[in-house]
Amino acid sequence: MQTEKQLDKRQQRSRKLLGEAIISLILEQGYENITIKSITERADVAYVTFFRHFESIDHLLSWVLEESINALVQMHEQSLNDETRSAPECFIQEGLLIFEHVAQ
């Protein structure tokens, strides 16, 4: 599988749509009720597109979780490098960023 940096914008968009689709379907139906067909229909991408990016639903979910964790780590590192705020301000801001990220 290609890394995100190697993917063109169309491929990145497809992955993003598939990731958003699985999250919304999990919230609505529960993980055990999701099919690849329901994911691709929700994402409005071709069925075959799913397999160009992922081997299984588990693989897609693993990618979504990894991307989310990477985004949180990046936000944490940026917060730590912000020398204009005190430690408590950084802690509060970081907490808010995490909640905003989870809400998305």
DSSP file (Angstrom, degrees, kcal/mol; ACC not computed):
  #  RESIDUE AA STRUCTURE BP1 BP2  ACC     N-H-->O    O-->H-N    N-H-->O    O-->H-N    TCO  KAPPA ALPHA  PHI   PSI    X-CA   Y-CA   Z-CA
    1    1 A M              0   0    0      0, 0.0     2,-0.1     0, 0.0    52,-0.1   0.000 360.0 360.0 360.0 143.3    0.0    0.0    0.0
    2    2 A Q        -     0   0    0      1,-0.1     2,-0.1     2,-0.1     5,-0.0  -0.430 360.0-116.0 -77.6 152.3    1.2    3.5   -0.8
    3    3 A T    >>  -     0   0    0     -2,-0.1     3,-1.0     1,-0.1     4,-0.8  -0.458  32.0-104.6 -80.8 163.8    1.8    6.1    1.9
    4    4 A E  G >4 S+     0   0    0      1,-0.3     3,-0.9     2,-0.2    -1,-0.1   0.862 120.9  56.8 -56.6 -38.1   -0.3    9.2    2.0
    5    5 A K  G 34 S+     0   0    0      1,-0.2    -1,-0.3     7,-0.0     7,-0.0   0.786 105.3  51.9 -67.1 -26.2    2.5   11.3    0.6
    6    6 A Q  G <4 S+     0   0    0     -3,-1.0    -1,-0.2     2,-0.1     2,-0.2   0.612  92.9  92.7 -84.9 -12.4    2.7    9.0   -2.5
    7    7 A L  S << S-     0   0    0     -3,-0.9     2,-0.1    -4,-0.8    -3,-0.0  -0.567  74.5-127.2 -84.1 143.0   -1.0    9.3   -3.2
    8    8 A D     >  -     0   0    0     -2,-0.2     4,-2.6     1,-0.1     5,-0.2  -0.312  35.9 -94.7 -79.0 173.9   -2.4   11.9   -5.6
    9    9 A K  H  > S+     0   0    0      1,-0.2     4,-2.4     2,-0.2     5,-0.1   0.855 124.9  52.6 -60.4 -37.3   -5.2   14.2   -4.5
   10   10 A R  H  > S+     0   0    0      2,-0.2     4,-2.3     1,-0.2    -1,-0.2   0.913 111.5  46.1 -65.2 -42.7   -7.9   12.0   -6.0
   11   11 A Q  H  > S+     0   0    0      2,-0.2     4,-2.4     1,-0.2    -2,-0.2   0.901 112.4  50.4 -66.6 -41.0   -6.6    8.9   -4.1
   12   12 A Q  H  X S+     0   0    0     -4,-2.6     4,-2.4     1,-0.2    -2,-0.2   0.901 110.2  51.0 -62.5 -40.1   -6.3   10.9   -0.9
   13   13 A R  H  X S+     0   0    0     -4,-2.4     4,-2.8    -5,-0.2    -2,-0.2   0.913 108.8  51.0 -63.6 -43.3   -9.9   12.1   -1.4
   14   14 A S  H  X S+     0   0    0     -4,-2.3     4,-2.5     2,-0.2    -2,-0.2   0.928 111.4  47.5 -60.8 -45.3  -11.1    8.5   -1.9
   15   15 A R  H  X S+     0   0    0     -4,-2.4     4,-2.7     2,-0.2    -1,-0.2   0.920 112.1  50.1 -61.5 -43.5   -9.4    7.4    1.3
   16   16 A K  H  X S+     0   0    0     -4,-2.4     4,-2.7     1,-0.2     5,-0.2   0.927 111.4  48.2 -61.6 -45.0  -10.8   10.3    3.2
   17   17 A L  H  X S+     0   0    0     -4,-2.8     4,-2.3     1,-0.2    -1,-0.2   0.904 112.4  48.6 -62.8 -41.9  -14.4    9.6    2.0
   18   18 A L  H  X S+     0   0    0     -4,-2.5     4,-2.3     2,-0.2    -1,-0.2   0.903 112.2  49.8 -64.5 -40.8  -14.0    5.9    2.8
   19   19 A G  H  X S+     0   0    0     -4,-2.7     4,-1.8     2,-0.2    -2,-0.2   0.917 112.2  46.5 -63.6 -44.2  -12.7    6.8    6.3
   20   20 A E  H  X S+     0   0    0     -4,-2.7     4,-2.3     1,-0.2    -1,-0.2   0.882 111.4  53.8 -64.6 -37.6  -15.6    9.2    6.9
   21   21 A A  H  X S+     0   0    0     -4,-2.3     4,-2.5    -5,-0.2     5,-0.2   0.928 107.7  48.1 -64.4 -45.7  -18.1    6.7    5.7
   22   22 A I  H  X S+     0   0    0     -4,-2.3     4,-2.5     1,-0.2    -1,-0.2   0.901 111.8  50.5 -65.2 -38.3  -16.9    3.9    8.0
   23   23 A I  H  X S+     0   0    0     -4,-1.8     4,-2.2     2,-0.2    -1,-0.2   0.947 112.5  45.4 -63.8 -47.3  -17.0    6.2   11.0
   24   24 A S  H  X S+     0   0    0     -4,-2.3     4,-1.7     1,-0.2    -1,-0.2   0.890 114.0  49.6 -65.1 -37.2  -20.5    7.4   10.3
   25   25 A L  H  X>S+     0   0    0     -4,-2.5     4,-3.5     2,-0.2     5,-0.8   0.889 108.6  52.4 -68.5 -38.5  -21.8    3.9    9.6
   26   26 A I  H  X5S+     0   0    0     -4,-2.5     4,-1.5     1,-0.2    -2,-0.2   0.930 110.5  48.6 -60.6 -44.4  -20.2    2.6   12.9
   27   27 A L  H  <5S+     0   0    0     -4,-2.2    -1,-0.2    -5,-0.2    -2,-0.2   0.851 120.7  36.6 -64.5 -34.1  -22.0    5.3   14.8
   28   28 A E  H  <5S+     0   0    0     -4,-1.7    -2,-0.2    -5,-0.2    -1,-0.2   0.888 136.3  12.0 -84.5 -42.5  -25.3    4.5   13.0
   29   29 A Q  H  <5S-     0   0    0     -4,-3.5    -3,-0.2    -5,-0.2    -2,-0.2   0.596 100.7-109.8-117.1 -16.0  -25.3    0.7   12.7
   30   30 A G    ><< -     0   0    0     -4,-1.5     3,-1.3    -5,-0.8     4,-0.2   0.113  36.0 -86.5  87.6 148.5  -22.5   -0.6   14.8
   31   31 A Y  G >  S+     0   0    0      1,-0.3     3,-1.6     2,-0.2    -1,-0.1   0.864 122.2  60.0 -58.9 -41.5  -19.3   -2.2   13.4
   32   32 A E  G 3  S+     0   0    0      1,-0.3    -1,-0.3    -6,-0.1    -2,-0.1   0.655 102.8  53.2 -67.5 -14.9  -20.6   -5.7   13.0
   33   33 A N  G <  S+     0   0    0     -3,-1.3     2,-0.3    -4,-0.1    -1,-0.3   0.391  85.1 107.4 -99.7   2.4  -23.4   -4.6   10.6
   34   34 A I    <   -     0   0    0     -3,-1.6     2,-0.3    -4,-0.2    23,-0.1  -0.604  45.8-171.9 -87.5 140.9  -21.1   -2.7    8.2
   35   35 A T     >  -     0   0    0     -2,-0.3     4,-2.0     1,-0.1     5,-0.1  -0.859  37.1-115.4-122.1 162.2  -20.4   -4.1    4.7
   36   36 A I  H  > S+     0   0    0     -2,-0.3     4,-2.8     1,-0.2     5,-0.2   0.894 118.4  55.8 -62.1 -38.2  -17.9   -3.0    2.1
   37   37 A K  H  > S+     0   0    0      1,-0.2     4,-2.4     2,-0.2    -1,-0.2   0.920 106.7  48.4 -60.5 -44.1  -20.9   -2.2   -0.1
   38   38 A S  H  > S+     0   0    0      1,-0.2     4,-2.2     2,-0.2    -1,-0.2   0.873 112.0  50.3 -65.9 -35.1  -22.4    0.1    2.5
   39   39 A I  H  X S+     0   0    0     -4,-2.0     4,-2.5     2,-0.2    -2,-0.2   0.946 112.7  44.8 -65.8 -48.6  -19.1    1.9    3.0
   40   40 A T  H  X>S+     0   0    0     -4,-2.8     5,-2.2     1,-0.2     4,-0.9   0.867 113.4  50.8 -67.6 -34.7  -18.6    2.5   -0.8
   41   41 A E  H  <5S+     0   0    0     -4,-2.4     3,-0.3    -5,-0.2    -1,-0.2   0.929 112.4  46.2 -65.9 -43.5  -22.2    3.6   -1.2
   42   42 A R  H  <5S+     0   0    0     -4,-2.2    -2,-0.2     1,-0.2    -1,-0.2   0.896 116.2  45.3 -64.6 -39.7  -21.9    6.0    1.7
   43   43 A A  H  <5S-     0   0    0     -4,-2.5    -1,-0.2    -5,-0.2    -2,-0.2   0.621 106.5-130.8 -78.3 -12.5  -18.6    7.3    0.4
   44   44 A D  T  <5 +     0   0    0     -4,-0.9     2,-0.3    -3,-0.3    -3,-0.2   0.920  64.4 125.8  58.5  46.7  -20.0    7.5   -3.2
   45   45 A V      < -     0   0    0     -5,-2.2    -1,-0.3    -6,-0.1    -2,-0.1  -0.894  68.2 -88.1-126.5 160.4  -17.1    5.7   -4.6
   46   46 A A    >>  -     0   0    0     -2,-0.3     4,-1.0     1,-0.1     3,-0.7  -0.333  33.3-120.1 -67.2 149.1  -16.9    2.5   -6.8
   47   47 A Y  H >> S+     0   0    0      1,-0.3     4,-0.8     2,-0.2     3,-0.8   0.897 115.1  54.3 -54.7 -43.9  -16.8   -0.8   -5.0
   48   48 A V  H 3> S+     0   0    0      1,-0.2     4,-0.9     2,-0.2    -1,-0.3   0.788  96.0  67.8 -64.9 -27.1  -13.5   -1.6   -6.7
   49   49 A T  H X> S+     0   0    0     -3,-0.7     4,-0.8     1,-0.2     3,-0.7   0.877  92.3  60.6 -59.9 -37.8  -12.0    1.7   -5.3
   50   50 A F  H XX S+     0   0    0     -4,-1.0     4,-2.9    -3,-0.8     3,-1.2   0.935 105.5  46.8 -53.5 -47.8  -12.3    0.2   -1.8
   51   51 A F  H 3< S+     0   0    0     -4,-0.8    -1,-0.2     1,-0.3    -2,-0.2   0.602 100.5  66.0 -77.4 -11.2   -9.9   -2.6   -2.8
   52   52 A R  H << S+     0   0    0     -4,-0.9    -1,-0.3    -3,-0.7    -2,-0.2   0.719 119.6  23.2 -73.9 -21.0   -7.4   -0.2   -4.5
   53   53 A H  H << S+     0   0    0     -3,-1.2     2,-0.3    -4,-0.8    -2,-0.2   0.726 126.7  30.7-114.1 -33.1   -6.8    1.2   -1.0
   54   54 A F     <  -     0   0    0     -4,-2.9    -1,-0.3    -5,-0.2     3,-0.1  -0.950  50.9-149.5-137.3 150.6   -7.7   -1.4    1.6
   55   55 A E  S    S-     0   0    0     -2,-0.3     2,-0.3     1,-0.2    -1,-0.1   0.728  82.0 -11.7 -87.3 -24.9   -7.7   -5.2    1.9
   56   56 A S  S  > S-     0   0    0     -6,-0.1     4,-2.0     1,-0.1    -1,-0.2  -0.953  73.6 -91.3-162.6 172.9  -10.7   -5.4    4.3
   57   57 A I  H  > S+     0   0    0     -2,-0.3     4,-2.7     1,-0.2     5,-0.2   0.896 125.5  54.5 -63.3 -40.3  -13.0   -3.4    6.6
   58   58 A D  H  > S+     0   0    0      1,-0.2     4,-2.6     2,-0.2    -1,-0.2   0.897 106.3  51.5 -60.0 -40.3  -10.6   -4.0    9.4
   59   59 A H  H  > S+     0   0    0      2,-0.2     4,-2.2     1,-0.2    -1,-0.2   0.913 110.3  48.8 -63.9 -43.1   -7.7   -2.6    7.4
   60   60 A L  H  X S+     0   0    0     -4,-2.0     4,-2.5     2,-0.2    -2,-0.2   0.937 112.4  47.6 -61.2 -47.2   -9.8    0.6    6.7
   61   61 A L  H  X S+     0   0    0     -4,-2.7     4,-2.5     1,-0.2    -2,-0.2   0.899 110.3  52.6 -63.2 -39.8  -10.6    1.0   10.3
   62   62 A S  H  X S+     0   0    0     -4,-2.6     4,-2.5    -5,-0.2    -1,-0.2   0.908 109.9  49.1 -60.6 -42.1   -7.0    0.5   11.3
   63   63 A W  H  X S+     0   0    0     -4,-2.2     4,-2.8     2,-0.2    -2,-0.2   0.920 110.0  51.0 -63.3 -44.2   -6.0    3.2    8.8
   64   64 A V  H  X S+     0   0    0     -4,-2.5     4,-2.2     1,-0.2    -2,-0.2   0.926 112.4  46.3 -59.3 -45.9   -8.6    5.6   10.2
   65   65 A L  H  X S+     0   0    0     -4,-2.5     4,-2.5     2,-0.2    -1,-0.2   0.911 112.5  50.0 -64.2 -42.4   -7.4    5.0   13.8
   66   66 A E  H  X S+     0   0    0     -4,-2.5     4,-2.6     1,-0.2    -2,-0.2   0.916 111.0  49.0 -62.9 -43.4   -3.8    5.4   12.7
   67   67 A E  H  X S+     0   0    0     -4,-2.8     4,-2.1     2,-0.2    -1,-0.2   0.896 111.8  49.7 -62.3 -40.4   -4.5    8.7   10.9
   68   68 A S  H  X S+     0   0    0     -4,-2.2     4,-2.2    -5,-0.2    -2,-0.2   0.918 111.8  47.4 -65.4 -43.8   -6.4   10.0   13.9
   69   69 A I  H  X S+     0   0    0     -4,-2.5     4,-2.6     1,-0.2    -2,-0.2   0.919 111.2  51.4 -64.1 -43.4   -3.6    9.1   16.3
   70   70 A N  H  X S+     0   0    0     -4,-2.6     4,-2.3     1,-0.2    -1,-0.2   0.894 109.5  50.3 -60.9 -39.8   -1.0   10.7   14.0
   71   71 A A  H  X S+     0   0    0     -4,-2.1     4,-2.3     2,-0.2    -1,-0.2   0.903 111.1  48.8 -65.1 -40.9   -3.1   13.9   13.8
   72   72 A L  H  X S+     0   0    0     -4,-2.2     4,-2.4     2,-0.2    -2,-0.2   0.905 111.0  49.9 -65.6 -41.2   -3.4   14.0   17.6
   73   73 A V  H  X S+     0   0    0     -4,-2.6     4,-2.7     2,-0.2    -2,-0.2   0.916 110.6  50.4 -62.8 -42.9    0.4   13.5   18.0
   74   74 A Q  H  X S+     0   0    0     -4,-2.3     4,-2.3     1,-0.2    -2,-0.2   0.916 110.8  48.3 -62.4 -43.0    1.0   16.3   15.5
   75   75 A M  H  X S+     0   0    0     -4,-2.3     4,-2.2     2,-0.2    -1,-0.2   0.901 111.7  51.2 -62.5 -40.0   -1.3   18.6   17.5
   76   76 A H  H  X S+     0   0    0     -4,-2.4     4,-2.3     2,-0.2    -2,-0.2   0.927 110.1  48.4 -62.9 -45.9    0.5   17.6   20.7
   77   77 A E  H  X S+     0   0    0     -4,-2.7     4,-1.6     1,-0.2    -1,-0.2   0.894 111.5  49.6 -63.5 -40.0    3.9   18.4   19.2
   78   78 A Q  H  < S+     0   0    0     -4,-2.3     4,-0.4     1,-0.2    -1,-0.2   0.892 110.3  51.1 -65.0 -38.6    2.8   21.7   17.9
   79   79 A S  H >< S+     0   0    0     -4,-2.2     3,-1.0     1,-0.2    -2,-0.2   0.899 109.0  50.6 -65.1 -40.9    1.3   22.6   21.3
   80   80 A L  H 3< S+     0   0    0     -4,-2.3    -1,-0.2     1,-0.2    -2,-0.2   0.818 108.3  53.1 -66.8 -30.1    4.6   21.7   23.0
   81   81 A N  T 3< S+     0   0    0     -4,-1.6     2,-1.1    -5,-0.2    -1,-0.2   0.495  81.4 102.8 -84.8  -3.2    6.6   23.9   20.6
   82   82 A D    X   +     0   0    0     -3,-1.0     3,-0.9    -4,-0.4     8,-0.1  -0.698  45.7 178.0 -84.1 100.3    4.4   26.9   21.3
   83   83 A E  T 3   +     0   0    0     -2,-1.1    -1,-0.2     1,-0.2    -4,-0.0   0.485  67.4  75.7 -83.0  -2.8    6.6   29.0   23.6
   84   84 A T  T 3  S+     0   0    0      2,-0.1     2,-0.3    -3,-0.0    -1,-0.2   0.585  90.0  64.2 -85.6  -8.7    4.1   31.9   23.9
   85   85 A R  S <  S-     0   0    0     -3,-0.9     2,-0.1    -6,-0.2     0, 0.0  -0.848  82.0-117.1-117.7 152.7    1.8   30.0   26.2
   86   86 A S     >  -     0   0    0     -2,-0.3     4,-2.5     1,-0.1     5,-0.2  -0.307  37.7-100.4 -76.1 167.0    2.2   28.7   29.8
   87   87 A A  H  > S+     0   0    0      1,-0.2     4,-2.6     2,-0.2     5,-0.2   0.911 123.1  49.3 -57.4 -46.5    2.0   25.0   30.6
   88   88 A P  H  > S+     0   0    0      0, 0.0     4,-2.5     0, 0.0    -1,-0.2   0.904 111.0  50.3 -62.3 -38.0   -1.6   25.2   31.8
   89   89 A E  H  > S+     0   0    0      2,-0.2     4,-2.8     1,-0.2     5,-0.2   0.920 111.2  48.7 -63.5 -42.3   -2.7   27.1   28.7
   90   90 A C  H  X S+     0   0    0     -4,-2.5     4,-2.8     2,-0.2     5,-0.2   0.915 110.9  50.9 -61.8 -43.2   -1.0   24.5   26.5
   91   91 A F  H  X S+     0   0    0     -4,-2.6     4,-2.2     2,-0.2    -2,-0.2   0.925 113.5  43.9 -61.3 -46.1   -2.8   21.7   28.5
   92   92 A I  H  X S+     0   0    0     -4,-2.5     4,-2.3     2,-0.2    -2,-0.2   0.932 115.2  48.2 -65.5 -46.2   -6.2   23.3   28.1
   93   93 A Q  H  X S+     0   0    0     -4,-2.8     4,-2.4     1,-0.2    -2,-0.2   0.909 111.5  50.3 -61.7 -42.2   -5.6   24.1   24.4
   94   94 A E  H  X S+     0   0    0     -4,-2.8     4,-2.3    -5,-0.2    -1,-0.2   0.906 109.1  51.5 -63.7 -41.6   -4.4   20.6   23.7
   95   95 A G  H  X S+     0   0    0     -4,-2.2     4,-2.3    -5,-0.2    -1,-0.2   0.911 110.2  49.1 -60.6 -42.9   -7.5   19.2   25.5
   96   96 A L  H  X S+     0   0    0     -4,-2.3     4,-2.6     1,-0.2    -2,-0.2   0.902 109.6  51.7 -63.7 -41.1   -9.8   21.3   23.4
   97   97 A L  H  X S+     0   0    0     -4,-2.4     4,-2.6     2,-0.2    -2,-0.2   0.900 109.3  50.5 -62.4 -40.4   -8.0   20.3   20.2
   98   98 A I  H  X S+     0   0    0     -4,-2.3     4,-2.6     2,-0.2     5,-0.2   0.938 111.4  47.5 -63.1 -46.6   -8.4   16.6   21.1
   99   99 A F  H  X S+     0   0    0     -4,-2.3     4,-2.2     1,-0.2    -2,-0.2   0.901 112.8  49.1 -62.5 -40.2  -12.1   17.1   21.8
  100  100 A E  H  X S+     0   0    0     -4,-2.6     4,-1.5     2,-0.2    -1,-0.2   0.909 111.6  49.6 -64.1 -41.3  -12.5   19.0   18.5
  101  101 A H  H  < S+     0   0    0     -4,-2.6    -2,-0.2     1,-0.2     3,-0.2   0.918 111.7  47.6 -64.2 -43.9  -10.7   16.3   16.6
  102  102 A V  H  < S+     0   0    0     -4,-2.6    -1,-0.2     1,-0.2    -2,-0.2   0.882 108.5  55.7 -64.4 -38.1  -12.8   13.5   18.2
  103  103 A A  H  <        0   0    0     -4,-2.2    -1,-0.2     1,-0.3    -2,-0.2   0.820 360.0 360.0 -65.0 -30.5  -16.0   15.4   17.3
  104  104 A Q     <        0   0    0     -4,-1.5    -1,-0.3    -3,-0.2    -2,-0.2   0.500 360.0 360.0 -69.8 360.0  -15.0   15.6   13.7
